Amino acid sequence: MAPSLSVIRRLFLVFWLLLLPAVSCLPAQAAEGIEFVEASLESTDEGYRLSSSFSVELTRSVEDALSRGVPLYFTLQVELSRSRWYWFDEVAVKATRRIRLSYNVLTQQYRASVDGSLHRNFTRLDDMLALLRRPGRWLVAEPSALTRGANYTVAVQLALDVSELPKPIQVSAMGSDDWRMSSGWNRFTYRAEGK
């Protein structure tokens, strides 16, 4: 005698209910690369400050190179432009921040520097990557750089600068997706407040 359809459905349901806790306990695999999370522009007495955050997970090739002592250079770029009906868009602000990440094999410490000046040491890679994930409030323009009340398109990008790698690695990086780490340009609109 064949089992009824309702018995088969109940067995199938019990099977999935038993399997669900086992599947949900598996660790989530983080996506490798750089993804834009959010950004905002703020008017202060010193000028306009950019706050941004990214999701950053190094690919296996990039992390391996870093662990062997190859320094990595990341560029955080911002561009503020205003559209004009009679001509090309006016680019009011272009700024670039360079973040250098390195690992000293002898001391087993990670080191990060921002624009060649701010140096910090880290014992864990994840702590150093937090500097990339949330680069801090960065002064990108003077108070007079934007026209008060005007709308600007703010474009932000964080990317690994492959041109700064040693030449032998550059050659292999050109043809590899592992080395193409970039958030791409992400845009939002900002109305200049000014002081």
Order of alpha helices (4+ residues) and beta strands (2+ residues): alpha-beta-beta-alpha-beta-beta-beta-beta-alpha-beta-beta-alpha-beta
